[in-house]
Amino acid sequence: MHYQDERTTGCRISDSWTYRGLKTVVLENELVRITVLADKGADISSFVHKPTDTDFMWKTPWGVRDPKLTVPPTGDPSSIWLDFYEGGWQTVVPHGGYSDQVYGADYGIHGDVSLIPWDAQIVEDTPERVRVRFSAKSVRMPMAVSKTLSLVSGSTTLKVEESVTNEGEEDLDIVWLEHIAIGPPVLSEKSRLFVPGSKLMSHPESIDPNSKLEPDFTGDWPNMNAKDGSVLDFTYIPPKEDRSLDMAYMTEMSEGWYALLNEETNIGWAVSYPIETFKYLWYWRNFGGGYGYPWYGRCYNAGLEPCTSFGNGGIKQAQENGTALNIAAGDTVSVTITAGPFIGMGTVNRVDPDGNVSFA
């Protein structure tokens, strides 16, 4: 867009940026700035709260890499995805979880849509509101994906409207995951995690030698059994010195939302989503315990990820346990998600569908 207005106040948007060789779109207003890697999954790589200079998106130690400039040294289906995982927020469709073969197609970890370029079109550009629509098509399943990001003046909340359409002529099962990874400074041992009352589950088996959770545990939020016989309160975030790496899941929520609040700085991050579609909230707990490739003990982050399905095993596992999302031929499934920072103190008792945070 050669003749796009360039404002210095209110809402602003530009698709004229390139970062490390990747087409990049930047949305901002008086309070937040959001950076989207259009050429790499339309990933939200940065979400900055301007008044406190806080970026909520976790960054991997290796950061953003341009796939065009790299030849993967092996064909391992998990390593390729991880080689290019920069952190932040990915839309993962149609396969979420470990590598597998489904419908005759090979899928690496977390599928293909988050590795490919998306088209970007600015659909609204005013001082009061900006909107940009990203769209792509899966390489190995006939699923078309669209997401529109909206930001209004004076608000810290990003509105994300997404849809997945089955363009095939047969009904297909998918796993749809919003892969949101949060890191320091909001994430720390001073932080607390709030979710509605829910059932809390651990992964069916330990995912790593440093896993601390009792496998295949089911109980009520917020208590989780550990392997050593202790009970962990999931409201509290361990420090990096915990050296643990685990997967857990929340389900049977009355509403779809979570909030992470750093009680030292009073800065928080809140997400709301429809539980009719995202029936599970995955909780990837990478608290310094991932050794070997690719983490090598360097990483401290929490993935709080709305998902259609249970388990990190991909579509086949979801089919077996009855949690795969089936989309009939020609049908579309649509959702609206809100996400953004907030400032506050106390116990969060709700994040409403518009992203407003309330305290007890």
C-alpha positions, -999 to +999 in steps of 0.1 A: +000+000+000+020+029-013-005+057-003-015+045+031-020+072+058+008+074+083-007+087+116+011+094+149-020+091+171-049+068+176-049+034+159-023+027+133-015-003+110+011-010+083+018-040+062+050-024+047+074-040+071+099-069+067+116-086+097+145-110+090+132-114+055+096-121+065+066-099+055+054-083+088+023-064+098+022-040+128-010-029+145-009-004+174-028+022+193-020+044+223-015+014+246-003-016+227+017-026+197+013-060+180+037-075+155+025-103+132+048-124+109+025-128+079+051-149+060+054-173+089+020-186+100+007-151+107+023-157+141+018-130+167+055-127+176+052-096+199+025-081+220+038-050+238+021-029+265+035+005+258+031+022+292+051-005+310+073-016+280+061-052+286+061-078+259+040-108+269+050-131+241+078-156+250+108-156+227+128-187+220+166-183+224+171-187+186+143-163+177+128-157+142+144-176+113+135-172+077+127-207+063+138-195+028+174-192+040+176-226+058+178-262+046+168-285+074+197-308+082+173-338+087+138-347+077+127-353+112+090-342+114+093-326+149+127-309+145+117-290+114+088-273+132+109-266+163+138-252+142+115-224+132+096-219+164+102-184+175+077-184+205+047-161+205+013-172+193+006-196+165-027-208+150-022-245+148-045-263+122-054-290+111-030-311+133-021-301+168+003-323+187+031-348+180+040-360+145+018-386+129+003-398+096-034-390+091-056-396+060-024-408+043-006-375+049+025-370+071+022-343+097+051-329+117+045-316+152+016-290+151+009-294+114+017-271+086-003-239+087+020-222+112+050-228+089+036-213+057+030-177+045-004-162+049-020-135+027-026-102+045-052-076+037-059-044+056-097-041+057-100-010+080-076+018+087-090+047+108-079+064+140-107+047+158-101+012+146-078-009+125-085-044+111-063-068+091-074-102+076-049-130+072-057-162+052-040-194+042-047-230+031-032-261+047-007-279+025-018-314+034-055-312+042-081-291+023-086-267+052-088-229+045-080-207+075-088-171+081-082-147+110-090-111+113-073-090+140-090-058+153-078-031+176-097+000+187-085+032+201-078+034+238-081-004+244-055-030+253-076-058+239-070-075+206-100-091+190-093-122+169-120-136+146-110-170+131-126-195+108-116-229+094-134-242+063-133-278+050-129-274+012-128-311+007-156-334-004-155-356+027-160-349+064-126-345+082-114-346+117-089-319+129-073-306+161-074-268+164-049-253+188-042-216+197-005-220+207+001-191+230+034-190+249+040-164+276+073-156+291+091-131+315+087-105+327+050-112+334+058-148+340+077-153+372+075-170+406+055-139+417+028-147+392-006-163+398-028-181+372-066-178+374-091-199+355-127-207+361-135-238+382-126-268+361-113-304+359-075-306+359-057-334+342-021-344+337-007-360+305-013-398+303+024-404+306+054-383+316+066-363+286+102-357+298+127-371+323+122-339+343+084-342+344+072-337+380+034-344+376+018-377+384+008-391+350-028-396+342-041-377+372-076-362+372-088-338+399-104-304+406-086-271+399-062-260+412-046-291+429-024-316+410-006-346+424+031-348+419+052-379+415+069-373+449+035-375+467+032-337+472+002-317+459+009-287+437-013-256+436-015-246+400-025-211+409+012-205+416+040-204+390+073-222+399+106-204+393+130-215+366+150-233+393+121-258+395+137-274+364+105-291+354+088-298+320+052-310+320+019-310+301-014-305+319-050-298+307-080-279+321-115-288+309-152-286+319-149-249+325-181-228+329-165-202+307-135-200+285-109-176+299-077-174+319-056-146+334-020-146+345-011-118+369+023-108+382+016-097+418+049-079+421+043-056+391+005-058+390+007-064+352-014-092+338-023-111+305-059-122+299-075-144+271-111-153+265-123-179+241-155-200+233-156-233+252-181-246+227-152-250+203-122-250+226-132-275+252-097-278+266-070-254+278-035-270+273-009-260+299+026-264+287+048-259+318+084-254+306+099-242+338+136-246+331+134-284+328+137-290+291+173-304+285+187-314+251+173-302+218+159-276+214+157-261+249+190-271+265+178-259+299+175-223+286+138-218+286+112-205+311+077-202+297+041-212+300+020-222+271-017-215+279-034-228+248-071-231+240-077-264+220-105-284+206-091-317+218-074-336+246-039-348+245-007-339+227-009-369+204-025-352+174-056-361+153-054-399+158-053-396+196-082-372+195-102-395+173-096-424+197-107-404+227-136-387+210-123-352+212-114-345+175-133-316+159-152-329+129-159-304+101-183-316+075-175-312+038-180-276+028-187-264+064-170-236+084-163-233+121-158-198+134-146-184+168-139-151+184-109-148+208-098-117+228-064-112+243-045-084+260-027-069+290-043-055+321-033-038+353-047-048+386-045-063+421-062-092+438-080-123+426-093-123+390-128-138+390-137-133+354-126-123+319-156-116+298-160-123+261-150-087+253-117-091+273-128-071+303-111-083+335-129-082+369-116-089+404-132-104+435 
